[in-house]
Amino acid sequence: MYKFIKQYAETMKDASIYPMISLFIFLIFFIVLLVLVKKMGKERVTELSNIPFEEDELTNSNLIN
């Protein structure tokens, strides 16, 4: 797949380096996210997964007062 992307990027005139840079930024971003999620503790995962079920949620009326 990388070979296909590289060939496609090389056929573009005057923009050969930009697609490769954007691909690497994209991959690095998601690799960093994957590492952070894998390192996250079980307590934090449980805390984040229970956020939608919390009774005390902020609404616009709570923010104004």
Secondary structure in CASP SS format (residue, H / E / C, confidence):
PFRMAT SS
TARGET T0000
AUTHOR 0000-0000-0000
METHOD secondary structure of the structure
MODEL  1
M C 1.00
Y H 1.00
K H 1.00
F H 1.00
I H 1.00
K H 1.00
Q H 1.00
Y H 1.00
A H 1.00
E H 1.00
T H 1.00
M C 1.00
K C 1.00
D C 1.00
A C 1.00
S C 1.00
I H 1.00
Y H 1.00
P H 1.00
M H 1.00
I H 1.00
S H 1.00
L H 1.00
F H 1.00
I H 1.00
F H 1.00
L H 1.00
I H 1.00
F H 1.00
F H 1.00
I H 1.00
V H 1.00
L H 1.00
L H 1.00
V H 1.00
L H 1.00
V H 1.00
K H 1.00
K H 1.00
M C 1.00
G C 1.00
K H 1.00
E H 1.00
R H 1.00
V H 1.00
T H 1.00
E H 1.00
L H 1.00
S H 1.00
N C 1.00
I H 1.00
P H 1.00
F H 1.00
E C 1.00
E C 1.00
D C 1.00
E C 1.00
L C 1.00
T C 1.00
N H 1.00
S H 1.00
N H 1.00
L H 1.00
I H 1.00
N C 1.00
END
